[in-house]
Amino acid sequence: MLIGCLRQGLTLARDFRLDLGWLAQAAWTYVSDSVREPLTVAAHNDRPEDHLETAADALVEMLSALARRQHEHRERTADRLTAVVDTGRLPDELHEMAVYYLAKAQRDLGRSADSQQGMQLVADSGELNAPAARRGLAHLARSASDFPTALDAARTLGWAGRHHRIEGDVWWPHGDMDRAAAAYEAARTEAEEHGVAGERATSQAQRAFVLAFTDPARADDELDLAEQLLSGLDLRATTLTTQIAALARDAGTAEVEDRAHILRTEISVAGLASVEATLELALCFHHAVRDDHEGIAADIGRLRELTSSGDYAYYTDIAHFMADRHFHAVSGSQAQSLDGEHATRTRWHSLVTARREHLRATP
C-alpha cells in the first residue's frame, strides 16, 4: 500500500508541480522499513527521466538511490545523492535526509572528512535524522581510533542514536567480546521493542560476528538467528557481516581462504571499504590460529593499505596482537584505547590460543 501511494502521489506531485505534503512522511516510512521495493514512477513525456525539475523528481531520485544502494557501488550512490542535494528542491527535513545518507555513503567510501561535514550539519539541524547523524559522528570517532570519544557519545545517544550498538562497536576492537555481545543483545532487544526490523537484524549480525571469535558452536546458533532476521530485508552490509562472521567461526579450518577470496570480490564490487578491512581482520585471525607467518604478513600488508587514510588503522594493531607480534611506534595506529594496549593485546591473543585449543580438542 505504501509503495502504491508513493507511486501515485509522486506522479501527481511531479506532473502538477504540487507541494510534497504527506509524501514527506511516506518517504520517512519507506526509508525506515528496510524492506525497499524499488520505487519507479512513470516517465514524463516532456523531459528526460533524470531531469530533477520538481521536488517530486528529487524525492523519487533520492528514494531510488537509497533502495539501489544495496545493489550498486557506493560511488554511484554518492553521485546520485549529491545531485539531489545540489538541486535544493527538497523541503528541509528531506534535504537533511539526503545529506545524511550522502554522508553515510562517503563514510563507506573512506571519505571521512566529507562525511564528518555532512553528519555535523545534520546533527546540528535538529531534524529527524539528527540522532542518526550523531551516531554517525560516533562511528567516525571510532574509525579514527578515538574510542573514549565514541563511548562517551554512545552514552548520550539513547535509542534514537542506537546507543547499545555503538557500545558494542567500541568494545569488540578491544577484544572484549562478551561485553560487546551483551551490548548487541541489548540493541537487538530494544529494536524488537520498537518494531524496527532492520536494526534488530543488524544488531544480531554484529552479535554473531563477535561471538564467532569466541565459541564456534554458539556462533552457529547466533548466525542462524541473524539469517532468520535478515529474511525479507535488503541490508547488504549486514549480510556481508554474517558471511565474515562465518569465516571467523571457521578460523583454522580448511577452505576459509577460498571463501574469503570470493567474499573479497563481492565486497569490493559493493564499495564498502570498512567491510573489506573487517574481512582481512577475520582472515588474519584464521592465519594466526594456524600460525601461518606468511599469511599473517600478507594480511597485515593488506590492512595497512586499506587503512592508509588513517580510518580503522587500529585493525593493523589488532592483527599484530592476534599474532603476538610487536610493531614500531611509527607504524601503529596510536589508538586511544579504553584500558591500555597490554590488556587489548592479551585479550586478542587469548582468543587465538583458545581457538587452537578448541581445534586440537575437536575430533
C-alpha positions, 0 to 999 in steps of 0.5 A: 500500500505504501509503495502504491501511494508513493507511486501515485502521489509522486506522479501527481506531485511531479506532473502538477508541480504540487507541494510534497505534503504527506509524501514527506512522511511516506518517504520517512516510512519507506526509508525506515522499513528496510524492506525497499521495493524499488520505487519507479514512477512513470516517465514524463513525456516532456523531459528526460527521466533524470531531469530533477525539475520538481521536488517530486523528481528529487524525492523519487531520485533520492528514494531510488538511490537509497533502495539501489544502494544495496545493489550498486557501488557506493560511488554511484550512490554518492553521485546520485545523492549529491545531485539531489542535494545540489538541486535544493528542491527538497523541503528541509527535513528531506534535504537533511535526509539526503545529506545524511545518507550522502554522508553515510555513503562517503563514510563507506567510501573512506571519505571521512572528512566529507562525511564528518561535514555532512553528519555535523550539519545534520546533527546540528539541524535538529531534524529527524535524522539528527540522532542518526547523524550523531551516531554517525559522528560516533562511528567516525570517532571510532574509525579514527581510533578515538574510542573514549570519544565514541563511548562517551557519545554512545552514552548520550545517544539513547535509542534514537542514536542506537546507543547499545550498538555503538557500545558494542562497536567500541568494545569488540576492537578491544577484544572484549567480546562478551561485553560487546555481545551483551551490548548487541543483545541489548540493541537487538532487544530494544529494536524488537521493542520498537518494531524496527526490523532492520536494526534488530537484524543488524544488531544480531549480525554484529552479535554473531560476528563477535561471538564467532571469535569466541565459541564456534558452536554458539556462533552457529546458533547466533548466525542462524538467528541473524539469517532468520532476521535478515529474511525479507530485508535488503541490508547488504552490509549486514549480510556481508557481516554474517558471511565474515562472521562465518569465516571467523567461526571457521578460523583454522579450518580448511577452505576459509581462504577460498571463501574469503577470496570470493567474499573479497570480490563481492565486497569490493564490487559493493564499495564498502571499504570498512567491510573489506578491512573487517574481512582481512581482520577475520582472515588474519585471525584464521592465519594466526590460529594456524600460525601461518607467518606468511599469511599473517604478513600478507594480511597485515600488508593488506590492512595497512593499505586499506587503512592508509587514510588513517580510518580503522588503522587500529585493525593493523594493531589488532592483527599484530596482537592476534599474532603476538607480534610487536610493531614500531611506534611509527607504524601503529595506529596510536589508538586511544584505547579504553584500558591500555594496549597490554590488556587489548593485546592479551585479550586478542591473543587469548582468543587465538590460543583458545581457538587452537585449543578448541581445534586440537580438542575437536575430533 
